[in-house]
Amino acid sequence: MYIYDEYDQRLVDERVAQYRDQTRRYLAGELKEEEFRPLRLQNGLYIQRYAPMLRIAVPYGLLNSRQIRTLAHITREYDKGYAHVSTRQNFQLNWPELKRVPDILAELATVQMHAIQTSGNCIRNITTDQFAGIAPDEVVDPRPLAEILRQWSTFHPEFALLPRKFKFAVSGTREDRAVVQMHDIGLEFYRDAAGELLVKVWVGGGLGRTPILGEVIEEALPWQHLISYCESIIRVYNRHGRRDNAFKARIKILVKALGVEEFKRQVEAEWVYHKDGVLTITQAEFDRVAGYFTAPDYAQLPDTDVAFDAQVAENKAFANWVKRNVHAHRVSGYRAVTMSLKVTGVPPGDVTAEQLDTIAGLADRFSFGELRTTHEQNIILSDVRVSELYALWQVAREAKLATPNIGLITDIICCPGGSLCDLANAKSTPIAEAIQRQFDDLDYQYDIGELELNISGCMNSCGHHHVGHIGVLGVDKDGSEWYQVSIGGKQGNDASLGSVIGPSFAADEVAGVVQRLIDVYVENRTPEERFIDTARRLGVAPFKERVYADRQPGSKKVEARNV
């Protein structure tokens, strides 16, 4: 993984010292609230419903065990003993004291971590596939170019105050797991017939109040021009993006307003000035950065193990975990393993200090000290020997990190919602828990099969409800919490946005609504179909009919839900 050089470390250390003095001046009354607000946002600090929230950057989701142990210590010392994995692969602390945040940042800096550009109207954390570098379907490891983009975008003076926040995702696999189509800029790396590395560039994707899937603006960009082309895109956006209306300030609105062809024309006109200049990535620079992403010292192993095969055959619980939480690896004899943060009764994505310490120990013992976060709000051990999977499972199960539900209905993506966030219209985590309890039987989950269920507490869509096979959105109705349900969303190569099935529901109805959606699927599926396949084949109508079958048109009960 990438290791700081002297310049990286100095930048981070100086930022900590600068922010410490800014915090001191604010607490002493020398800075007004409106003066301090942009400063704290530049350092990842929000003020939420009950307390500050600090968002800690995890570039392209990559971490080591020392960093995880430091996070565990920080949650004990400065928070309430847990952290939250976000859908942008970052960590969040929900209860730090404002005056102690500089101390947190100082401790993070000792293990090459920071909170720079995790908030504010700037280029945010760059995300990628959680299996980057180890995926069997990988065409090229995207992490070196993601790191080059991170270095270019960090402290970029021209893009420190964009019209709105700006998000990148990069993918180097045949199957897109980074959701490139729902980002401001999505970068899809591939090789042509001659083996040359090229980039398909998607622009103008995003969820939130106006969900839009991105459009391809460039089919075959040579990788050397990645920075100059992206800079040209952002310059056009920075020049024309709305600054008078926060709801219309994202690049997706500009692309739609201009039309993709006119937007592309303006980008190309801007690119003329930068195409072959200092922003061109040289082979030497690529090789320098790629040198930080060398493979671990893998052993030469067969891809099967007799003892492992026997353990799978003899132990149903272990076999279920292997089926759901263990993933293929490009190196023979190794697997990637998901540590599930989706235990019923615990907010999805939350992880305790004790669990973080356990995960760090597991990474050291089984995975060369390396791990990753996912935008599904779980944690990956990337390089586990097949022969050691059973031993890993035993420890993970004791720490409640081995729920065998990855990709199933209880592996819910969910923002903190109204339990913490002051932007939310409704609580999210109680809805997630109710659904998890409704489908808590693992055999039933396995029968349902692959299903992505996403929950957001407001239209900002931090829970990515628009691209869930089933999406749940919290809405406000005269000061009460209600929930809108959609079906048909999907991430991946054939990404789609969900369609709302009808009027919203009270909190105590949502789990039952999801149950009825599942009933329609089970009754109508073919043997090969997942929920999303059946939903696409049948359309919304039969699901809507079942869900609203017990409601009489014109009744007060129905009218109250028409939001």
C-alpha positions as a Python dict, from the first residue, in 0.01 Angstrom:
ca = {
    (1, 'M'): (0, 0, 0),
    (2, 'Y'): (106, 361, -47),
    (3, 'I'): (357, 488, 210),
    (4, 'Y'): (404, 859, 279),
    (5, 'D'): (722, 1024, 162),
    (6, 'E'): (870, 1322, 348),
    (7, 'Y'): (648, 1568, 160),
    (8, 'D'): (327, 1379, 241),
    (9, 'Q'): (411, 1359, 609),
    (10, 'R'): (512, 1724, 630),
    (11, 'L'): (188, 1836, 461),
    (12, 'V'): (-24, 1636, 703),
    (13, 'D'): (174, 1744, 1010),
    (14, 'E'): (155, 2109, 909),
    (15, 'R'): (-220, 2082, 850),
    (16, 'V'): (-265, 1940, 1203),
    (17, 'A'): (-70, 2229, 1356),
    (18, 'Q'): (-265, 2481, 1151),
    (19, 'Y'): (-599, 2337, 1252),
    (20, 'R'): (-497, 2316, 1618),
    (21, 'D'): (-437, 2690, 1616),
    (22, 'Q'): (-763, 2756, 1430),
    (23, 'T'): (-954, 2555, 1690),
    (24, 'R'): (-781, 2740, 1973),
    (25, 'R'): (-873, 3075, 1820),
    (26, 'Y'): (-1235, 2969, 1773),
    (27, 'L'): (-1273, 2847, 2130),
    (28, 'A'): (-1112, 3168, 2253),
    (29, 'G'): (-1368, 3374, 2062),
    (30, 'E'): (-1113, 3507, 1811),
    (31, 'L'): (-1289, 3339, 1517),
    (32, 'K'): (-1661, 3370, 1453),
    (33, 'E'): (-1875, 3066, 1377),
    (34, 'E'): (-1906, 3162, 1010),
    (35, 'E'): (-1525, 3197, 991),
    (36, 'F'): (-1454, 2866, 1163),
    (37, 'R'): (-1710, 2660, 973),
    (38, 'P'): (-1518, 2634, 641),
    (39, 'L'): (-1198, 2563, 834),
    (40, 'R'): (-1342, 2268, 1026),
    (41, 'L'): (-1508, 2133, 712),
    (42, 'Q'): (-1172, 2134, 536),
    (43, 'N'): (-1056, 1904, 815),
    (44, 'G'): (-1349, 1664, 800),
    (45, 'L'): (-1547, 1796, 1097),
    (46, 'Y'): (-1925, 1833, 1080),
    (47, 'I'): (-2165, 1945, 1352),
    (48, 'Q'): (-2444, 1688, 1360),
    (49, 'R'): (-2765, 1657, 1556),
    (50, 'Y'): (-2611, 1580, 1895),
    (51, 'A'): (-2236, 1616, 1855),
    (52, 'P'): (-1956, 1678, 1605),
    (53, 'M'): (-1880, 1407, 1350),
    (54, 'L'): (-1526, 1353, 1220),
    (55, 'R'): (-1480, 1179, 884),
    (56, 'I'): (-1142, 1009, 846),
    (57, 'A'): (-1008, 949, 496),
    (58, 'V'): (-929, 598, 375),
    (59, 'P'): (-793, 650, 22),
    (60, 'Y'): (-933, 383, -212),
    (61, 'G'): (-1028, 183, 99),
    (62, 'L'): (-678, 56, 180),
    (63, 'L'): (-551, 20, 539),
    (64, 'N'): (-294, -165, 744),
    (65, 'S'): (-322, -323, 1087),
    (66, 'R'): (-128, -45, 1263),
    (67, 'Q'): (-378, 211, 1134),
    (68, 'I'): (-671, -2, 1251),
    (69, 'R'): (-521, -33, 1599),
    (70, 'T'): (-481, 344, 1613),
    (71, 'L'): (-845, 385, 1514),
    (72, 'A'): (-941, 145, 1792),
    (73, 'H'): (-742, 350, 2043),
    (74, 'I'): (-894, 677, 1919),
    (75, 'T'): (-1250, 546, 1954),
    (76, 'R'): (-1177, 453, 2315),
    (77, 'E'): (-991, 769, 2407),
    (78, 'Y'): (-1192, 1031, 2220),
    (79, 'D'): (-1530, 879, 2132),
    (80, 'K'): (-1778, 619, 2258),
    (81, 'G'): (-1582, 307, 2169),
    (82, 'Y'): (-1696, 252, 1813),
    (83, 'A'): (-1652, 386, 1460),
    (84, 'H'): (-1867, 376, 1147),
    (85, 'V'): (-1764, 265, 796),
    (86, 'S'): (-1922, 496, 539),
    (87, 'T'): (-2034, 425, 184),
    (88, 'R'): (-1725, 610, 56),
    (89, 'Q'): (-1493, 364, 233),
    (90, 'N'): (-1408, 619, 505),
    (91, 'F'): (-1434, 591, 884),
    (92, 'Q'): (-1653, 827, 1087),
    (93, 'L'): (-1646, 914, 1456),
    (94, 'N'): (-1984, 1034, 1578),
    (95, 'W'): (-1910, 1174, 1924),
    (96, 'P'): (-1572, 1353, 1940),
    (97, 'E'): (-1538, 1674, 2141),
    (98, 'L'): (-1462, 1969, 1917),
    (99, 'K'): (-1170, 2082, 2134),
    (100, 'R'): (-1006, 1737, 2112),
    (101, 'V'): (-1029, 1692, 1735),
    (102, 'P'): (-678, 1837, 1680),
    (103, 'D'): (-544, 1566, 1913),
    (104, 'I'): (-725, 1301, 1709),
    (105, 'L'): (-577, 1438, 1387),
    (106, 'A'): (-231, 1440, 1544),
    (107, 'E'): (-261, 1074, 1641),
    (108, 'L'): (-388, 986, 1292),
    (109, 'A'): (-87, 1161, 1140),
    (110, 'T'): (148, 925, 1325),
    (111, 'V'): (10, 636, 1117),
    (112, 'Q'): (-19, 826, 786),
    (113, 'M'): (-388, 906, 812),
    (114, 'H'): (-583, 1231, 801),
    (115, 'A'): (-926, 1387, 746),
    (116, 'I'): (-827, 1627, 467),
    (117, 'Q'): (-1093, 1686, 198),
    (118, 'T'): (-1343, 1445, 350),
    (119, 'S'): (-1594, 1729, 351),
    (120, 'G'): (-1647, 2067, 189),
    (121, 'N'): (-1686, 2165, -177),
    (122, 'C'): (-1370, 1997, -298),
    (123, 'I'): (-1255, 1669, -453),
    (124, 'R'): (-1343, 1404, -196),
    (125, 'N'): (-1191, 1065, -117),
    (126, 'I'): (-1134, 859, -433),
    (127, 'T'): (-1298, 518, -410),
    (128, 'T'): (-1243, 193, -594),
    (129, 'D'): (-1317, -178, -595),
    (130, 'Q'): (-1251, -338, -255),
    (131, 'F'): (-1077, -623, -442),
    (132, 'A'): (-837, -395, -631),
    (133, 'G'): (-510, -574, -693),
    (134, 'I'): (-646, -921, -610),
    (135, 'A'): (-961, -964, -822),
    (136, 'P'): (-952, -1249, -1076),
    (137, 'D'): (-1140, -1033, -1328),
    (138, 'E'): (-901, -742, -1293),
    (139, 'V'): (-759, -602, -1617),
    (140, 'V'): (-530, -357, -1443),
    (141, 'D'): (-468, -262, -1079),
    (142, 'P'): (-629, 84, -1049),
    (143, 'R'): (-461, 181, -723),
    (144, 'P'): (-144, 348, -862),
    (145, 'L'): (-347, 579, -1084),
    (146, 'A'): (-595, 637, -799),
    (147, 'E'): (-301, 742, -581),
    (148, 'I'): (-170, 974, -852),
    (149, 'L'): (-515, 1131, -871),
    (150, 'R'): (-522, 1166, -492),
    (151, 'Q'): (-188, 1346, -491),
    (152, 'W'): (-297, 1577, -774),
    (153, 'S'): (-630, 1664, -612),
    (154, 'T'): (-507, 1715, -253),
    (155, 'F'): (-473, 2087, -175),
    (156, 'H'): (-535, 2173, -542),
    (157, 'P'): (-569, 2553, -510),
    (158, 'E'): (-807, 2593, -803),
    (159, 'F'): (-1050, 2327, -680),
    (160, 'A'): (-1064, 2407, -309),
    (161, 'L'): (-1400, 2583, -343),
    (162, 'L'): (-1600, 2414, -618),
    (163, 'P'): (-1974, 2476, -664),
    (164, 'R'): (-2035, 2154, -466),
    (165, 'K'): (-1855, 1844, -343),
    (166, 'F'): (-1695, 1632, -616),
    (167, 'K'): (-1658, 1254, -616),
    (168, 'F'): (-1440, 1015, -817),
    (169, 'A'): (-1456, 636, -850),
    (170, 'V'): (-1208, 418, -1040),
    (171, 'S'): (-1239, 59, -1162),
    (172, 'G'): (-997, -178, -1333),
    (173, 'T'): (-1212, -492, -1350),
    (174, 'R'): (-1448, -641, -1606),
    (175, 'E'): (-1734, -623, -1354),
    (176, 'D'): (-1772, -274, -1208),
    (177, 'R'): (-1783, -292, -829),
    (178, 'A'): (-1687, 74, -777),
    (179, 'V'): (-2019, 206, -917),
    (180, 'V'): (-1845, 440, -1162),
    (181, 'Q'): (-2174, 544, -1323),
    (182, 'M'): (-2304, 717, -1008),
    (183, 'H'): (-2008, 951, -959),
    (184, 'D'): (-1922, 1300, -1077),
    (185, 'I'): (-1634, 1138, -1263),
    (186, 'G'): (-1612, 762, -1306),
    (187, 'L'): (-1296, 612, -1453),
    (188, 'E'): (-1303, 266, -1608),
    (189, 'F'): (-952, 137, -1687),
    (190, 'Y'): (-910, -129, -1957),
    (191, 'R'): (-667, -256, -2218),
    (192, 'D'): (-726, -251, -2593),
    (193, 'A'): (-644, -534, -2835),
    (194, 'A'): (-282, -419, -2847),
    (195, 'G'): (-252, -422, -2468),
    (196, 'E'): (-245, -44, -2429),
    (197, 'L'): (-397, 92, -2107),
    (198, 'L'): (-692, 323, -2180),
    (199, 'V'): (-962, 494, -1974),
    (200, 'K'): (-1336, 517, -2036),
    (201, 'V'): (-1448, 840, -1871),
    (202, 'W'): (-1799, 873, -1727),
    (203, 'V'): (-1924, 1218, -1625),
    (204, 'G'): (-2230, 1357, -1450),
    (205, 'G'): (-2346, 1069, -1234),
    (206, 'G'): (-2483, 1115, -886),
    (207, 'L'): (-2767, 1024, -653),
    (208, 'G'): (-2924, 1263, -403),
    (209, 'R'): (-3225, 1479, -484),
    (210, 'T'): (-3183, 1432, -862),
    (211, 'P'): (-3048, 1081, -928),
    (212, 'I'): (-2872, 1051, -1263),
    (213, 'L'): (-2643, 784, -1406),
    (214, 'G'): (-2333, 923, -1572),
    (215, 'E'): (-2266, 939, -1946),
    (216, 'V'): (-1951, 843, -2131),
    (217, 'I'): (-1763, 1152, -2242),
    (218, 'E'): (-1449, 975, -2364),
    (219, 'E'): (-1424, 610, -2471),
    (220, 'A'): (-1049, 564, -2503),
    (221, 'L'): (-838, 816, -2313),
    (222, 'P'): (-466, 723, -2299),
    (223, 'W'): (-375, 682, -1932),
    (224, 'Q'): (-95, 938, -1958),
    (225, 'H'): (-357, 1212, -2004),
    (226, 'L'): (-573, 1114, -1708),
    (227, 'I'): (-492, 1417, -1492),
    (228, 'S'): (-503, 1675, -1770),
    (229, 'Y'): (-837, 1546, -1895),
    (230, 'C'): (-993, 1533, -1547),
    (231, 'E'): (-861, 1882, -1473),
    (232, 'S'): (-1025, 2006, -1794),
    (233, 'I'): (-1357, 1853, -1689),
    (234, 'I'): (-1344, 2015, -1347),
    (235, 'R'): (-1239, 2350, -1489),
    (236, 'V'): (-1546, 2356, -1714),
    (237, 'Y'): (-1761, 2260, -1415),
    (238, 'N'): (-1594, 2518, -1190),
    (239, 'R'): (-1654, 2785, -1453),
    (240, 'H'): (-2021, 2713, -1525),
    (241, 'G'): (-2156, 2516, -1226),
    (242, 'R'): (-2439, 2679, -1034),
    (243, 'R'): (-2331, 2863, -720),
    (244, 'D'): (-2667, 3027, -654),
    (245, 'N'): (-2855, 2704, -581),
    (246, 'A'): (-2700, 2420, -381),
    (247, 'F'): (-2959, 2172, -514),
    (248, 'K'): (-2854, 2246, -873),
    (249, 'A'): (-2481, 2284, -819),
    (250, 'R'): (-2355, 1931, -899),
    (251, 'I'): (-2188, 1858, -1230),
    (252, 'K'): (-2475, 1624, -1325),
    (253, 'I'): (-2704, 1927, -1352),
    (254, 'L'): (-2454, 2113, -1571),
    (255, 'V'): (-2408, 1815, -1805),
    (256, 'K'): (-2785, 1780, -1845),
    (257, 'A'): (-2829, 2154, -1897),
    (258, 'L'): (-2559, 2181, -2164),
    (259, 'G'): (-2609, 1836, -2313),
    (260, 'V'): (-2329, 1582, -2307),
    (261, 'E'): (-2202, 1673, -2656),
    (262, 'E'): (-2170, 2043, -2574),
    (263, 'F'): (-2013, 1961, -2239),
    (264, 'K'): (-1762, 1736, -2415),
    (265, 'R'): (-1687, 2011, -2669),
    (266, 'Q'): (-1604, 2255, -2393),
    (267, 'V'): (-1386, 1998, -2216),
    (268, 'E'): (-1196, 1926, -2537),
    (269, 'A'): (-1148, 2300, -2596),
    (270, 'E'): (-1005, 2337, -2244),
    (271, 'W'): (-793, 2023, -2279),
    (272, 'V'): (-603, 2169, -2575),
    (273, 'Y'): (-413, 2389, -2329),
    (274, 'H'): (-310, 2104, -2096),
    (275, 'K'): (-296, 1786, -2303),
    (276, 'D'): (80, 1758, -2350),
    (277, 'G'): (201, 1977, -2066),
    (278, 'V'): (323, 1923, -1712),
    (279, 'L'): (7, 1731, -1618),
    (280, 'T'): (101, 1441, -1846),
    (281, 'I'): (178, 1133, -1635),
    (282, 'T'): (517, 992, -1729),
    (283, 'Q'): (603, 625, -1719),
    (284, 'A'): (866, 702, -1457),
    (285, 'E'): (609, 865, -1229),
    (286, 'F'): (364, 579, -1277),
    (287, 'D'): (638, 326, -1197),
    (288, 'R'): (742, 523, -888),
    (289, 'V'): (390, 519, -743),
    (290, 'A'): (316, 163, -858),
    (291, 'G'): (624, 53, -664),
    (292, 'Y'): (431, 115, -343),
    (293, 'F'): (167, -140, -447),
    (294, 'T'): (385, -448, -474),
    (295, 'A'): (225, -784, -404),
    (296, 'P'): (281, -951, -66),
    (297, 'D'): (521, -1244, -39),
    (298, 'Y'): (272, -1503, -157),
    (299, 'A'): (360, -1870, -115),
    (300, 'Q'): (324, -2110, -405),
    (301, 'L'): (14, -2307, -308),
    (302, 'P'): (-239, -2536, -472),
    (303, 'D'): (-581, -2379, -503),
    (304, 'T'): (-746, -2652, -296),
    (305, 'D'): (-677, -2790, 49),
    (306, 'V'): (-786, -3133, 169),
    (307, 'A'): (-846, -3027, 530),
    (308, 'F'): (-1043, -2721, 417),
    (309, 'D'): (-1263, -2932, 189),
    (310, 'A'): (-1336, -3167, 479),
    (311, 'Q'): (-1422, -2877, 712),
    (312, 'V'): (-1667, -2738, 456),
    (313, 'A'): (-1828, -3080, 414),
    (314, 'E'): (-1859, -3143, 788),
    (315, 'N'): (-1957, -2801, 924),
    (316, 'K'): (-2269, -2633, 780),
    (317, 'A'): (-2209, -2301, 959),
    (318, 'F'): (-1856, -2281, 823),
    (319, 'A'): (-1976, -2382, 476),
    (320, 'N'): (-2237, -2105, 479),
    (321, 'W'): (-1971, -1851, 574),
    (322, 'V'): (-1740, -1971, 299),
    (323, 'K'): (-2019, -1944, 43),
    (324, 'R'): (-2118, -1588, 137),
    (325, 'N'): (-1808, -1421, 287),
    (326, 'V'): (-1514, -1582, 107),
    (327, 'H'): (-1422, -1454, -239),
    (328, 'A'): (-1201, -1565, -526),
    (329, 'H'): (-842, -1440, -547),
    (330, 'R'): (-613, -1403, -847),
    (331, 'V'): (-336, -1597, -665),
    (332, 'S'): (-372, -1973, -628),
    (333, 'G'): (-431, -2091, -272),
    (334, 'Y'): (-553, -1752, -143),
    (335, 'R'): (-894, -1595, -87),
    (336, 'A'): (-1033, -1256, 16),
    (337, 'V'): (-1264, -1256, 318),
    (338, 'T'): (-1537, -1012, 418),
    (339, 'M'): (-1574, -934, 787),
    (340, 'S'): (-1948, -862, 809),
    (341, 'L'): (-2049, -548, 1000),
    (342, 'K'): (-2417, -639, 961),
    (343, 'V'): (-2520, -805, 1286),
    (344, 'T'): (-2888, -776, 1374),
    (345, 'G'): (-2936, -512, 1642),
    (346, 'V'): (-2623, -314, 1549),
    (347, 'P'): (-2638, -18, 1306),
    (348, 'P'): (-2496, -134, 971),
    (349, 'G'): (-2133, -34, 932),
    (350, 'D'): (-2065, 20, 1304),
    (351, 'V'): (-1758, -153, 1448),
    (352, 'T'): (-1641, -146, 1810),
    (353, 'A'): (-1292, -75, 1936),
    (354, 'E'): (-1262, -436, 2047),
    (355, 'Q'): (-1362, -559, 1702),
    (356, 'L'): (-1112, -323, 1539),
    (357, 'D'): (-837, -468, 1757),
    (358, 'T'): (-951, -818, 1662),
    (359, 'I'): (-954, -729, 1292),
    (360, 'A'): (-601, -586, 1320),
    (361, 'G'): (-485, -908, 1481),
    (362, 'L'): (-654, -1116, 1212),
    (363, 'A'): (-491, -903, 942),
    (364, 'D'): (-147, -959, 1095),
    (365, 'R'): (-201, -1330, 1145),
    (366, 'F'): (-375, -1416, 821),
    (367, 'S'): (-348, -1130, 565),
    (368, 'F'): (0, -975, 559),
    (369, 'G'): (-129, -696, 784),
    (370, 'E'): (-349, -550, 509),
    (371, 'L'): (-723, -489, 491),
    (372, 'R'): (-980, -281, 304),
    (373, 'T'): (-1309, -105, 367),
    (374, 'T'): (-1600, -143, 126),
    (375, 'H'): (-1873, 93, 12),
    (376, 'E'): (-2113, -177, 133),
    (377, 'Q'): (-1986, -84, 484),
    (378, 'N'): (-1791, -401, 559),
    (379, 'I'): (-1419, -479, 601),
    (380, 'I'): (-1207, -710, 384),
    (381, 'L'): (-903, -922, 469),
    (382, 'S'): (-746, -940, 126),
    (383, 'D'): (-495, -1228, 127),
    (384, 'V'): (-593, -1531, 334),
    (385, 'R'): (-460, -1880, 267),
    (386, 'V'): (-731, -2137, 196),
    (387, 'S'): (-576, -2364, 458),
    (388, 'E'): (-623, -2094, 726),
    (389, 'L'): (-984, -2001, 655),
    (390, 'Y'): (-1126, -2227, 925),
    (391, 'A'): (-898, -2082, 1196),
    (392, 'L'): (-988, -1729, 1081),
    (393, 'W'): (-1359, -1809, 1090),
    (394, 'Q'): (-1342, -1936, 1446),
    (395, 'V'): (-1189, -1613, 1577),
    (396, 'A'): (-1412, -1389, 1363),
    (397, 'R'): (-1725, -1572, 1481),
    (398, 'E'): (-1637, -1514, 1845),
    (399, 'A'): (-1598, -1141, 1770),
    (400, 'K'): (-1935, -1128, 1586),
    (401, 'L'): (-1761, -1053, 1258),
    (402, 'A'): (-1861, -1368, 1072),
    (403, 'T'): (-2232, -1324, 999),
    (404, 'P'): (-2266, -1524, 672),
    (405, 'N'): (-2490, -1273, 497),
    (406, 'I'): (-2277, -1088, 242),
    (407, 'G'): (-2488, -1001, -61),
    (408, 'L'): (-2811, -1109, 110),
    (409, 'I'): (-3109, -911, 233),
    (410, 'T'): (-2965, -840, 580),
    (411, 'D'): (-2635, -708, 439),
    (412, 'I'): (-2803, -367, 438),
    (413, 'I'): (-2635, -45, 326),
    (414, 'C'): (-2765, 223, 562),
    (415, 'C'): (-2671, 579, 657),
    (416, 'P'): (-2690, 682, 1027),
    (417, 'G'): (-3007, 880, 945),
    (418, 'G'): (-3200, 1080, 1202),
    (419, 'S'): (-3039, 895, 1492),
    (420, 'L'): (-2734, 1120, 1440),
    (421, 'C'): (-2754, 1334, 1126),
    (422, 'D'): (-2933, 1670, 1144),
    (423, 'L'): (-3001, 1663, 768),
    (424, 'A'): (-3209, 1346, 790),
    (425, 'N'): (-3587, 1345, 761),
    (426, 'A'): (-3620, 1010, 937),
    (427, 'K'): (-3428, 745, 1127),
    (428, 'S'): (-3259, 476, 918),
    (429, 'T'): (-3100, 230, 1159),
    (430, 'P'): (-3424, 123, 1336),
    (431, 'I'): (-3571, 40, 993),
    (432, 'A'): (-3261, -164, 909),
    (433, 'E'): (-3293, -354, 1238),
    (434, 'A'): (-3664, -424, 1180),
    (435, 'I'): (-3589, -566, 834),
    (436, 'Q'): (-3298, -773, 968),
    (437, 'R'): (-3526, -921, 1236),
    (438, 'Q'): (-3796, -993, 977),
    (439, 'F'): (-3547, -1199, 776),
    (440, 'D'): (-3322, -1325, 1054),
    (441, 'D'): (-3351, -1691, 950),
    (442, 'L'): (-3037, -1764, 746),
    (443, 'D'): (-3193, -2053, 555),
    (444, 'Y'): (-3469, -1817, 443),
    (445, 'Q'): (-3211, -1558, 338),
    (446, 'Y'): (-3027, -1818, 133),
    (447, 'D'): (-3352, -1919, -36),
    (448, 'I'): (-3422, -1554, -127),
    (449, 'G'): (-3072, -1527, -271),
    (450, 'E'): (-2875, -1221, -372),
    (451, 'L'): (-3053, -899, -287),
    (452, 'E'): (-2924, -547, -221),
    (453, 'L'): (-3134, -342, 20),
    (454, 'N'): (-3028, 19, 79),
    (455, 'I'): (-3170, 276, 322),
    (456, 'S'): (-3126, 655, 330),
    (457, 'G'): (-3263, 892, 592),
    (458, 'C'): (-3305, 1178, 344),
    (459, 'M'): (-3276, 1276, -22),
    (460, 'N'): (-2898, 1319, 7),
    (461, 'S'): (-2889, 940, -49),
    (462, 'C'): (-2589, 860, 171),
    (463, 'G'): (-2734, 507, 188),
    (464, 'H'): (-2748, 483, -194),
    (465, 'H'): (-3116, 386, -189),
    (466, 'H'): (-3159, 475, -557),
    (467, 'V'): (-2936, 184, -666),
    (468, 'G'): (-3068, -77, -423),
    (469, 'H'): (-3268, -370, -558),
    (470, 'I'): (-3499, -247, -284),
    (471, 'G'): (-3449, 112, -171),
    (472, 'V'): (-3598, 280, 135),
    (473, 'L'): (-3600, 659, 172),
    (474, 'G'): (-3698, 850, 484),
    (475, 'V'): (-3933, 1141, 413),
    (476, 'D'): (-4096, 1406, 632),
    (477, 'K'): (-4474, 1443, 639),
    (478, 'D'): (-4595, 1723, 868),
    (479, 'G'): (-4315, 1653, 1115),
    (480, 'S'): (-4364, 1273, 1113),
    (481, 'E'): (-4127, 1008, 979),
    (482, 'W'): (-4245, 812, 673),
    (483, 'Y'): (-4067, 587, 428),
    (484, 'Q'): (-4082, 570, 50),
    (485, 'V'): (-3997, 234, -112),
    (486, 'S'): (-3848, 174, -457),
    (487, 'I'): (-3745, -136, -650),
    (488, 'G'): (-3527, -204, -952),
    (489, 'G'): (-3211, -13, -867),
    (490, 'K'): (-2876, -178, -931),
    (491, 'Q'): (-2505, -106, -928),
    (492, 'G'): (-2254, -264, -1167),
    (493, 'N'): (-2210, -267, -1544),
    (494, 'D'): (-2586, -262, -1601),
    (495, 'A'): (-2659, -1, -1334),
    (496, 'S'): (-3012, 133, -1300),
    (497, 'L'): (-3212, 365, -1076),
    (498, 'G'): (-3505, 228, -878),
    (499, 'S'): (-3870, 322, -930),
    (500, 'V'): (-4091, 429, -639),
    (501, 'I'): (-4374, 179, -596),
    (502, 'G'): (-4626, 427, -453),
    (503, 'P'): (-4724, 624, -141),
    (504, 'S'): (-4501, 610, 165),
    (505, 'F'): (-4532, 398, 480),
    (506, 'A'): (-4512, 443, 855),
    (507, 'A'): (-4202, 307, 1025),
    (508, 'D'): (-4378, 4, 1170),
    (509, 'E'): (-4499, -97, 823),
    (510, 'V'): (-4170, -104, 634),
    (511, 'A'): (-4052, -454, 729),
    (512, 'G'): (-4391, -594, 630),
    (513, 'V'): (-4378, -408, 299),
    (514, 'V'): (-4040, -560, 224),
    (515, 'Q'): (-4182, -902, 315),
    (516, 'R'): (-4462, -860, 61),
    (517, 'L'): (-4213, -755, -208),
    (518, 'I'): (-4015, -1070, -136),
    (519, 'D'): (-4332, -1281, -150),
    (520, 'V'): (-4408, -1154, -501),
    (521, 'Y'): (-4053, -1234, -608),
    (522, 'V'): (-4054, -1587, -462),
    (523, 'E'): (-4390, -1665, -624),
    (524, 'N'): (-4286, -1543, -969),
    (525, 'R'): (-3913, -1610, -1005),
    (526, 'T'): (-3759, -1860, -1240),
    (527, 'P'): (-3486, -2086, -1096),
    (528, 'E'): (-3208, -1864, -1232),
    (529, 'E'): (-3349, -1526, -1134),
    (530, 'R'): (-3236, -1295, -860),
    (531, 'F'): (-3477, -1040, -716),
    (532, 'I'): (-3349, -769, -952),
    (533, 'D'): (-3403, -994, -1255),
    (534, 'T'): (-3762, -1070, -1159),
    (535, 'A'): (-3832, -704, -1079),
    (536, 'R'): (-3701, -598, -1420),
    (537, 'R'): (-3901, -867, -1600),
    (538, 'L'): (-4231, -803, -1419),
    (539, 'G'): (-4205, -427, -1367),
    (540, 'V'): (-4343, -240, -1067),
    (541, 'A'): (-4714, -325, -1111),
    (542, 'P'): (-4741, -670, -944),
    (543, 'F'): (-4525, -560, -650),
    (544, 'K'): (-4730, -245, -604),
    (545, 'E'): (-5057, -439, -624),
    (546, 'R'): (-4951, -679, -348),
    (547, 'V'): (-4816, -410, -119),
    (548, 'Y'): (-5126, -189, -138),
    (549, 'A'): (-5384, -468, -163),
    (550, 'D'): (-5520, -410, 189),
    (551, 'R'): (-5570, -37, 144),
    (552, 'Q'): (-5905, 105, 45),
    (553, 'P'): (-5890, 400, -198),
    (554, 'G'): (-6006, 725, -39),
    (555, 'S'): (-5955, 612, 319),
    (556, 'K'): (-5777, 841, 563),
    (557, 'K'): (-5512, 575, 613),
    (558, 'V'): (-5422, 583, 244),
    (559, 'E'): (-5442, 961, 213),
    (560, 'A'): (-5203, 1008, 505),
    (561, 'R'): (-4941, 808, 319),
    (562, 'N'): (-4961, 1000, -9),
    (563, 'V'): (-4625, 1173, 20),
}
